[in-house]
């Protein structure tokens, strides 16, 4: 099992930026996909960004062009750089890890991001 710990959340004004970090308890190099999801109040959790072990990235339309996911295998850490934040980005942000063989899916405890003036 991989333990994931998110950090970097907080209160930011509309138009501002934040960088979230996700530290894994073990090596992420063999994890097939690392991702970020978020859950806003009253809504289901949604995946917003993912990065494969080969470095390929994918983004939800709602964050494309504003958020950037990256991974540092040497530090066993995944990042989510968020820019041009708006109130609709307010949510708890979760880190996710997936491995195909043997199967593994792990979620962190989440970090709160609040966008408000």
C-alpha positions as CSV (number, residue, x, y, z in Angstrom):
1,X,0.0,0.0,0.0
2,X,1.2,3.5,-0.8
3,X,0.5,6.3,1.6
4,X,-0.1,9.7,0.0
5,X,0.0,13.0,1.9
6,X,-1.1,16.2,0.2
7,X,0.0,19.7,1.2
8,X,-0.1,23.2,-0.1
9,X,-3.8,24.0,0.1
10,X,-5.2,27.2,1.6
11,X,-7.1,30.4,0.9
12,X,-6.3,32.3,-2.2
13,X,-8.0,35.2,-4.0
14,X,-9.6,34.8,-7.5
15,X,-6.9,35.0,-10.1
16,X,-4.2,33.7,-7.7
17,X,-2.0,30.6,-7.8
18,X,-1.2,27.7,-5.6
19,X,1.0,24.6,-5.8
20,X,-0.1,21.4,-4.3
21,X,2.3,18.6,-3.4
22,X,1.6,14.9,-2.9
23,X,4.3,13.0,-1.0
24,X,4.3,9.2,-1.4
25,X,5.5,6.8,1.3
26,X,7.4,4.8,-1.3
27,X,8.7,4.9,-4.8
28,X,6.3,6.3,-7.3
29,X,8.5,5.3,-10.3
30,X,6.6,2.0,-10.7
31,X,3.2,3.5,-10.3
32,X,1.5,3.7,-13.6
33,X,-0.5,6.8,-13.1
34,X,-0.5,9.6,-10.6
35,X,-3.4,11.9,-10.5
36,X,-5.2,14.7,-8.8
37,X,-8.9,14.8,-8.1
38,X,-11.1,17.2,-6.3
39,X,-14.5,17.2,-4.6
40,X,-16.5,20.4,-4.1
41,X,-19.3,20.6,-1.6
42,X,-22.4,18.7,-2.7
43,X,-20.6,17.3,-5.8
44,X,-18.9,14.0,-6.6
45,X,-15.2,13.6,-6.7
46,X,-13.7,14.2,-10.2
47,X,-10.3,13.5,-11.6
48,X,-8.8,16.7,-13.0
49,X,-5.3,15.8,-13.9
50,X,-3.2,12.7,-14.4
51,X,0.4,11.8,-15.4
52,X,1.7,8.5,-16.4
53,X,5.0,6.9,-15.6
54,X,6.2,8.0,-19.1
55,X,5.2,11.6,-18.4
56,X,2.1,11.8,-20.5
57,X,-0.5,14.2,-19.0
58,X,-4.2,14.6,-19.3
59,X,-6.5,17.3,-17.9
60,X,-10.2,17.8,-17.4
61,X,-11.6,20.6,-19.6
62,X,-12.4,22.6,-16.5
63,X,-8.7,23.0,-15.6
64,X,-6.9,22.6,-19.0
65,X,-4.6,25.5,-19.6
66,X,-4.6,26.6,-16.0
67,X,-3.3,23.6,-14.1
68,X,-0.1,21.6,-14.6
69,X,0.7,18.2,-13.1
70,X,4.2,17.0,-12.7
71,X,6.1,14.3,-10.9
72,X,9.5,14.0,-9.4
73,X,10.3,10.3,-9.1
74,X,13.5,11.1,-7.2
75,X,11.5,12.8,-4.5
76,X,8.5,10.5,-4.7
77,X,6.3,13.6,-5.1
78,X,3.7,14.7,-7.5
79,X,2.7,18.4,-7.9
80,X,-0.2,20.3,-9.1
81,X,0.5,23.9,-10.1
82,X,-2.7,25.9,-10.2
83,X,-3.0,29.3,-11.8
84,X,-5.9,31.7,-12.6
85,X,-7.9,30.2,-9.8
86,X,-11.6,31.0,-9.6
87,X,-14.3,30.3,-7.0
88,X,-15.4,27.2,-8.9
89,X,-12.0,25.7,-8.0
90,X,-12.9,25.6,-4.3
91,X,-12.8,22.0,-3.2
92,X,-10.9,19.4,-1.3
93,X,-8.0,18.2,-3.6
94,X,-6.9,14.6,-3.4
95,X,-3.9,12.8,-4.7
96,X,-4.4,9.4,-6.4
97,X,-2.0,6.6,-7.3
98,X,-2.7,3.7,-9.6
99,X,-0.7,0.6,-10.4
100,X,-1.8,-2.0,-12.9
101,X,0.1,-5.0,-11.7
102,X,-0.3,-5.9,-9.0
103,X,-3.5,-3.8,-8.8
104,X,-3.4,-0.8,-6.5
105,X,-5.4,2.3,-6.1
106,X,-4.7,4.7,-3.3
107,X,-6.1,8.1,-2.3
108,X,-4.6,10.7,0.1
109,X,-6.6,12.4,2.8
110,X,-7.0,15.6,0.8
111,X,-6.1,19.3,1.2
112,X,-8.6,22.1,1.2
113,X,-8.4,24.8,-1.5
114,X,-10.6,27.8,-1.0
115,X,-10.8,30.6,-3.6
116,X,-12.5,33.7,-2.2
117,X,-12.1,37.4,-2.1
